Amino acid sequence: AAAVASAGGGGGIRRVRPQLEGEEEFFLVNGDTIQFPRWDALRAARQTTDALAALTLRHPPEGDRFTPVYFDIDLVTGFGNGTGEALMFAGSHVISRRVFDHLPDRDFSGIVEHVYIPVLADQRERLAGIVDDGLWFDIGTPQRYLAASSALLDAHVRADSLFHATASGQAAHSTVGARSVIEGTVRDSIIWDDCHIGRGVQLERCIVGHGVVLDEGSYSDAVIVRDDSRIPAEYERVGDLVVRPN
């Protein structure tokens, strides 16, 4: 089984417990990452050690801030301190259904801070891991989202840009979603579905949300979406659109 969690990770899987607890194990991956986990290796690592979970670990980018996960001979020895090599948790793991025996009985909880750290501290369970330094991106900010899109284009797309089969027009080093039409100049940008970028428009390093229609204007390093009452009032309004600096 597979699951994507919210509510702090632990709270998310607690919400879908009836769908998961009938399985021996399930996969969990952070929704704000792009990664290609080695699921078979994770499953094997957990089952071989009968661990509560097996985590994907990686060597951190130079200068990045992270909570070190210590890894020694196939097992995680601690978060923040421990023995072995200090690595970074990549946000993908395979988890035994025993996790429900350890989850707090509340809507919001973090699976690392409220399950993994306590079970290691009192030695109730083991945590396994594998090291994978393959393609991985944190897309939790607009800048990181754009950087990930650019890197994936470089790695996997032979052409300069990636267009959905129903999109039309031309763009430079960009991705364009379903039914979108590009008539203006678009560079190093991400255009979602059902957009129309008119002839008088220039976009560079922009993220354009679903259904945006732009007839004129030059934008760079911006997130452009349709206006919505839930968007804070301080963001710049341009007609029925909201333009947020990246």
C-alpha positions in Angstrom: 0.0 0.0 0.0 1.0 3.6 -0.5 0.1 6.8 1.4 0.8 10.5 1.3 0.4 12.1 4.7 -0.3 15.6 6.0 -1.1 16.8 9.5 2.5 16.4 10.6 3.1 13.0 9.0 1.9 11.0 12.0 -1.5 12.7 12.1 -1.9 12.1 8.3 -1.5 8.3 8.5 -3.6 8.2 11.6 -6.5 9.6 9.6 -6.3 6.8 7.0 -5.5 4.0 9.6 -8.4 1.8 8.4 -6.9 1.7 4.9 -3.4 1.0 6.1 -3.5 -1.2 9.2 -4.6 -4.3 7.2 -1.2 -4.2 5.3 2.0 -5.6 6.7 3.7 -2.3 5.7 3.1 0.8 3.6 5.2 3.5 1.9 5.2 7.2 2.9 6.8 10.1 1.0 6.9 13.8 1.7 4.6 15.7 -0.6 7.0 18.7 -0.9 9.8 16.7 -2.5 10.6 15.2 -5.9 12.4 12.0 -5.6 12.6 8.5 -7.0 12.8 6.2 -4.0 14.2 2.6 -4.2 11.1 1.0 -2.7 12.3 -2.6 -3.1 15.5 -1.8 -1.2 13.6 0.0 1.5 11.3 -2.9 1.9 14.1 -5.4 2.1 16.0 -3.3 4.6 13.0 -3.1 6.9 12.0 -6.8 6.6 15.6 -8.1 7.1 16.0 -6.3 10.4 12.3 -6.5 11.4 12.5 -2.7 11.9 9.6 -0.4 12.6 10.5 1.5 9.4 13.3 1.9 6.9 14.3 5.4 5.8 15.9 6.8 2.7 19.0 8.7 3.8 21.3 10.9 1.7 24.5 12.9 2.0 23.3 16.5 2.5 24.1 19.4 0.1 27.0 21.5 1.2 25.9 24.4 3.4 22.3 23.0 3.8 20.7 23.1 7.3 19.3 19.8 8.4 18.8 17.5 11.4 21.5 14.9 11.2 20.3 11.3 11.1 23.1 9.0 12.4 23.4 5.7 10.5 25.6 2.8 11.4 25.7 -0.6 9.8 22.2 -0.6 8.2 20.5 0.9 11.3 19.6 4.4 12.4 21.1 5.2 15.7 19.7 8.6 16.5 18.3 11.9 15.3 20.5 14.9 16.3 23.0 12.6 17.9 24.1 9.0 17.7 26.9 6.8 16.3 28.0 6.3 12.7 27.7 8.7 9.8 25.6 11.9 9.9 23.2 11.9 7.0 19.9 13.6 6.0 16.5 12.1 5.9 15.2 12.3 2.4 11.5 12.1 3.3 10.6 8.6 2.0 10.2 5.5 4.1 8.5 2.1 4.3 6.7 1.6 7.6 5.4 -1.4 9.5 1.8 -1.3 10.6 3.2 -1.5 14.2 3.6 2.2 13.9 -0.1 2.5 15.0 0.9 1.1 18.4 3.2 4.1 18.9 1.3 7.1 17.3 -0.1 9.7 19.7 -3.9 9.7 19.9 -4.3 13.2 18.5 -5.0 14.8 15.1 -1.5 16.3 14.7 1.8 14.6 15.3 5.1 14.3 13.7 6.3 10.8 12.8 9.9 11.6 13.5 9.6 13.6 16.7 6.7 11.6 18.2 7.4 8.1 17.0 10.9 7.5 15.7 12.8 9.5 18.3 10.9 8.0 21.3 11.1 4.4 20.2 14.9 4.7 19.6 15.4 6.4 23.0 13.8 3.6 24.9 14.9 0.8 22.5 11.4 -0.4 21.8 12.0 -0.7 18.1 14.8 -0.5 15.5 14.9 1.8 12.5 16.7 0.6 9.3 17.8 2.7 6.4 19.4 2.8 3.0 21.6 5.5 1.5 20.5 6.9 -1.9 22.2 10.1 -3.4 20.1 10.0 -6.6 18.0 12.8 -7.9 16.2 14.5 -5.1 14.6 18.0 -4.7 12.9 19.9 -1.9 10.2 21.9 -3.6 8.9 23.6 -0.5 9.5 27.2 -1.8 8.9 28.7 -5.3 12.6 29.1 -5.9 13.3 25.4 -5.1 10.3 24.4 -7.2 11.7 26.3 -10.2 15.2 24.9 -9.6 13.9 21.4 -9.5 11.9 21.8 -12.7 15.0 23.2 -14.4 17.2 20.3 -13.2 14.7 17.7 -14.2 14.5 19.2 -17.7 18.2 19.0 -18.0 18.3 15.5 -16.8 15.4 13.9 -18.6 14.2 16.0 -21.5 16.1 16.0 -24.7 14.2 19.0 -26.1 14.5 22.4 -24.5 11.0 22.4 -22.9 8.3 20.0 -21.9 4.8 20.6 -23.2 1.7 18.6 -22.4 0.2 17.0 -25.6 -2.7 19.4 -25.5 -0.6 22.5 -25.0 0.5 24.7 -27.9 3.1 27.4 -28.6 6.8 27.8 -27.8 8.8 28.4 -24.6 12.5 28.2 -23.6 13.6 25.8 -20.9 10.1 25.6 -19.4 7.2 23.2 -18.6 3.7 23.9 -19.9 0.6 22.1 -18.7 -2.5 20.7 -20.3 -4.5 23.0 -22.7 -2.3 26.0 -22.1 -1.5 28.3 -25.0 1.8 30.2 -25.2 1.9 33.1 -27.7 4.3 35.4 -25.8 7.9 35.0 -24.6 8.3 32.4 -21.8 11.7 31.4 -20.4 12.8 29.3 -17.4 9.2 29.1 -16.2 6.5 26.7 -15.1 3.0 27.2 -16.7 0.2 25.1 -15.2 -3.0 23.9 -16.9 -5.5 26.0 -18.9 -3.4 29.2 -19.1 -3.2 31.7 -22.0 0.0 33.7 -22.3 -0.8 36.4 -24.9 1.5 37.9 -27.5 2.4 40.9 -25.5 3.6 39.0 -22.4 7.1 38.3 -21.3 7.8 35.8 -18.5 11.1 34.8 -17.0 11.6 32.5 -14.0 7.8 32.6 -13.2 5.3 30.1 -11.9 1.9 30.5 -13.4 -1.1 28.9 -11.7 -4.0 27.0 -13.3 -6.3 29.1 -15.5 -4.3 32.3 -15.6 -4.9 34.6 -18.6 -2.2 37.2 -19.3 -2.7 39.6 -22.2 0.2 42.0 -21.6 3.0 42.7 -19.2 6.5 41.7 -18.4 7.1 39.5 -15.3 10.2 37.9 -13.7 10.8 36.0 -10.5 7.1 35.9 -9.7 4.3 33.5 -8.8 1.1 34.5 -10.7 -2.3 33.0 -9.7 -5.9 33.9 -10.0 -7.3 36.1 -7.2 -8.8 34.3 -4.2 -10.2 35.6 -0.9 -7.9 33.3 1.0 -4.8 35.0 -0.4 -3.4 37.7 2.0 -4.5 41.2 1.0 -0.9 42.6 1.0 0.0 40.7 -2.2 0.0 42.8 -5.4 -3.2 42.6 -7.4 -3.2 43.0 -11.2 -6.8 42.9 -12.3 -8.2 39.5 -11.3 -4.7 38.1 -10.7 -2.3 38.0 -7.8 1.4 38.5 -8.4 3.7 37.4 -5.6 7.5 38.1 -5.9 9.6 34.9 -5.7 
